[in-house]
Amino acid sequence: RKIPIHHITSNHNTYDQESEYIWRKVFPSIPRNGPAEQAGLSYYVRRGNLLLVFVNTSFSGLGGDGHVEHVWLDQTLTAHADAEYKFVVGHHPVFAVNGYGEYPLWRIVPDEGGTFWKVLVKHRVLAYLRSLIIAFDVQEYDGVLQILSGGAGANCGPGGFMDGPAEYHHAVQIAVDRMGIRCQALDIQGVVRERLDHSFTQQRASA
């Protein structure tokens, strides 16, 4: 009960202006420190040396699903440059997962995604945490991880998409320290199905 819960917008719950209005009403405690037009939709949380930035990849003002801004993100990461551990959280992936490359349906529009990713690299963000695709997947580009955890709510997507014996209901635990990032995907029986140990000690030493 003491573990904080940070909600994130998505195509499931903030898909037009009306649903965005409802989201703000349902979650009044979300910090209003995001872009002016996205107050209560995009935001950040600073806890000691940890910075969590939550971006909205479905904002109606930018075109809806698969669109994301980068100016406020850049400004926020600049203002918190002293944070040792930086994570950005969104819903749509930047890079295609399991062949789901259609955009803006399954991933961020490439031009916007490319600019967005350059901001993450510039500020040495450790990982972009996201969902949407029903799978556990990790990819690395320019030293930043894209960690996908999308298997918490269903066996398959609409119309039977993303169904298969390799996918499973899961939650992902992540631990981070100066040695690196360690994460594991646990299924609903509590069995660890996949693990990742990503060291960035050498990367930081050579930077």
Secondary structure as a PSIPRED ss2 file (coil, helix, strand):
# PSIPRED VFORMAT (PSIPRED V4.0)

   1 R C   1.000  0.000  0.000
   2 K C   1.000  0.000  0.000
   3 I C   1.000  0.000  0.000
   4 P C   1.000  0.000  0.000
   5 I C   1.000  0.000  0.000
   6 H C   1.000  0.000  0.000
   7 H C   1.000  0.000  0.000
   8 I C   1.000  0.000  0.000
   9 T C   1.000  0.000  0.000
  10 S C   1.000  0.000  0.000
  11 N C   1.000  0.000  0.000
  12 H C   1.000  0.000  0.000
  13 N C   1.000  0.000  0.000
  14 T C   1.000  0.000  0.000
  15 Y C   1.000  0.000  0.000
  16 D C   1.000  0.000  0.000
  17 Q H   0.000  1.000  0.000
  18 E H   0.000  1.000  0.000
  19 S H   0.000  1.000  0.000
  20 E H   0.000  1.000  0.000
  21 Y H   0.000  1.000  0.000
  22 I H   0.000  1.000  0.000
  23 W H   0.000  1.000  0.000
  24 R H   0.000  1.000  0.000
  25 K H   0.000  1.000  0.000
  26 V H   0.000  1.000  0.000
  27 F C   1.000  0.000  0.000
  28 P C   1.000  0.000  0.000
  29 S C   1.000  0.000  0.000
  30 I C   1.000  0.000  0.000
  31 P C   1.000  0.000  0.000
  32 R C   1.000  0.000  0.000
  33 N C   1.000  0.000  0.000
  34 G C   1.000  0.000  0.000
  35 P C   1.000  0.000  0.000
  36 A H   0.000  1.000  0.000
  37 E H   0.000  1.000  0.000
  38 Q H   0.000  1.000  0.000
  39 A E   0.000  0.000  1.000
  40 G C   1.000  0.000  0.000
  41 L C   1.000  0.000  0.000
  42 S E   0.000  0.000  1.000
  43 Y E   0.000  0.000  1.000
  44 Y E   0.000  0.000  1.000
  45 V E   0.000  0.000  1.000
  46 R E   0.000  0.000  1.000
  47 R E   0.000  0.000  1.000
  48 G C   1.000  0.000  0.000
  49 N C   1.000  0.000  0.000
  50 L E   0.000  0.000  1.000
  51 L E   0.000  0.000  1.000
  52 L E   0.000  0.000  1.000
  53 V E   0.000  0.000  1.000
  54 F E   0.000  0.000  1.000
  55 V C   1.000  0.000  0.000
  56 N C   1.000  0.000  0.000
  57 T C   1.000  0.000  0.000
  58 S C   1.000  0.000  0.000
  59 F C   1.000  0.000  0.000
  60 S H   0.000  1.000  0.000
  61 G H   0.000  1.000  0.000
  62 L H   0.000  1.000  0.000
  63 G C   1.000  0.000  0.000
  64 G C   1.000  0.000  0.000
  65 D C   1.000  0.000  0.000
  66 G C   1.000  0.000  0.000
  67 H C   1.000  0.000  0.000
  68 V C   1.000  0.000  0.000
  69 E C   1.000  0.000  0.000
  70 H C   1.000  0.000  0.000
  71 V H   0.000  1.000  0.000
  72 W H   0.000  1.000  0.000
  73 L H   0.000  1.000  0.000
  74 D H   0.000  1.000  0.000
  75 Q H   0.000  1.000  0.000
  76 T H   0.000  1.000  0.000
  77 L H   0.000  1.000  0.000
  78 T H   0.000  1.000  0.000
  79 A H   0.000  1.000  0.000
  80 H C   1.000  0.000  0.000
  81 A C   1.000  0.000  0.000
  82 D C   1.000  0.000  0.000
  83 A C   1.000  0.000  0.000
  84 E C   1.000  0.000  0.000
  85 Y E   0.000  0.000  1.000
  86 K E   0.000  0.000  1.000
  87 F E   0.000  0.000  1.000
  88 V E   0.000  0.000  1.000
  89 V E   0.000  0.000  1.000
  90 G C   1.000  0.000  0.000
  91 H C   1.000  0.000  0.000
  92 H C   1.000  0.000  0.000
  93 P C   1.000  0.000  0.000
  94 V C   1.000  0.000  0.000
  95 F C   1.000  0.000  0.000
  96 A C   1.000  0.000  0.000
  97 V E   0.000  0.000  1.000
  98 N C   1.000  0.000  0.000
  99 G C   1.000  0.000  0.000
 100 Y E   0.000  0.000  1.000
 101 G C   1.000  0.000  0.000
 102 E C   1.000  0.000  0.000
 103 Y C   1.000  0.000  0.000
 104 P C   1.000  0.000  0.000
 105 L C   1.000  0.000  0.000
 106 W C   1.000  0.000  0.000
 107 R C   1.000  0.000  0.000
 108 I C   1.000  0.000  0.000
 109 V C   1.000  0.000  0.000
 110 P H   0.000  1.000  0.000
 111 D H   0.000  1.000  0.000
 112 E H   0.000  1.000  0.000
 113 G H   0.000  1.000  0.000
 114 G H   0.000  1.000  0.000
 115 T H   0.000  1.000  0.000
 116 F H   0.000  1.000  0.000
 117 W H   0.000  1.000  0.000
 118 K H   0.000  1.000  0.000
 119 V H   0.000  1.000  0.000
 120 L H   0.000  1.000  0.000
 121 V H   0.000  1.000  0.000
 122 K H   0.000  1.000  0.000
 123 H C   1.000  0.000  0.000
 124 R C   1.000  0.000  0.000
 125 V C   1.000  0.000  0.000
 126 L C   1.000  0.000  0.000
 127 A E   0.000  0.000  1.000
 128 Y E   0.000  0.000  1.000
 129 L E   0.000  0.000  1.000
 130 R E   0.000  0.000  1.000
 131 S C   1.000  0.000  0.000
 132 L C   1.000  0.000  0.000
 133 I C   1.000  0.000  0.000
 134 I C   1.000  0.000  0.000
 135 A C   1.000  0.000  0.000
 136 F E   0.000  0.000  1.000
 137 D E   0.000  0.000  1.000
 138 V E   0.000  0.000  1.000
 139 Q E   0.000  0.000  1.000
 140 E E   0.000  0.000  1.000
 141 Y E   0.000  0.000  1.000
 142 D C   1.000  0.000  0.000
 143 G C   1.000  0.000  0.000
 144 V E   0.000  0.000  1.000
 145 L E   0.000  0.000  1.000
 146 Q E   0.000  0.000  1.000
 147 I E   0.000  0.000  1.000
 148 L E   0.000  0.000  1.000
 149 S E   0.000  0.000  1.000
 150 G C   1.000  0.000  0.000
 151 G C   1.000  0.000  0.000
 152 A C   1.000  0.000  0.000
 153 G C   1.000  0.000  0.000
 154 A C   1.000  0.000  0.000
 155 N C   1.000  0.000  0.000
 156 C C   1.000  0.000  0.000
 157 G C   1.000  0.000  0.000
 158 P H   0.000  1.000  0.000
 159 G H   0.000  1.000  0.000
 160 G H   0.000  1.000  0.000
 161 F C   1.000  0.000  0.000
 162 M C   1.000  0.000  0.000
 163 D C   1.000  0.000  0.000
 164 G C   1.000  0.000  0.000
 165 P C   1.000  0.000  0.000
 166 A C   1.000  0.000  0.000
 167 E C   1.000  0.000  0.000
 168 Y C   1.000  0.000  0.000
 169 H C   1.000  0.000  0.000
 170 H E   0.000  0.000  1.000
 171 A E   0.000  0.000  1.000
 172 V E   0.000  0.000  1.000
 173 Q E   0.000  0.000  1.000
 174 I E   0.000  0.000  1.000
 175 A E   0.000  0.000  1.000
 176 V E   0.000  0.000  1.000
 177 D E   0.000  0.000  1.000
 178 R C   1.000  0.000  0.000
 179 M C   1.000  0.000  0.000
 180 G E   0.000  0.000  1.000
 181 I E   0.000  0.000  1.000
 182 R E   0.000  0.000  1.000
 183 C E   0.000  0.000  1.000
 184 Q E   0.000  0.000  1.000
 185 A E   0.000  0.000  1.000
 186 L E   0.000  0.000  1.000
 187 D E   0.000  0.000  1.000
 188 I C   1.000  0.000  0.000
 189 Q C   1.000  0.000  0.000
 190 G C   1.000  0.000  0.000
 191 V C   1.000  0.000  0.000
 192 V E   0.000  0.000  1.000
 193 R E   0.000  0.000  1.000
 194 E E   0.000  0.000  1.000
 195 R E   0.000  0.000  1.000
 196 L E   0.000  0.000  1.000
 197 D E   0.000  0.000  1.000
 198 H E   0.000  0.000  1.000
 199 S E   0.000  0.000  1.000
 200 F C   1.000  0.000  0.000
 201 T H   0.000  1.000  0.000
 202 Q H   0.000  1.000  0.000
 203 Q H   0.000  1.000  0.000
 204 R H   0.000  1.000  0.000
 205 A H   0.000  1.000  0.000
 206 S H   0.000  1.000  0.000
 207 A C   1.000  0.000  0.000
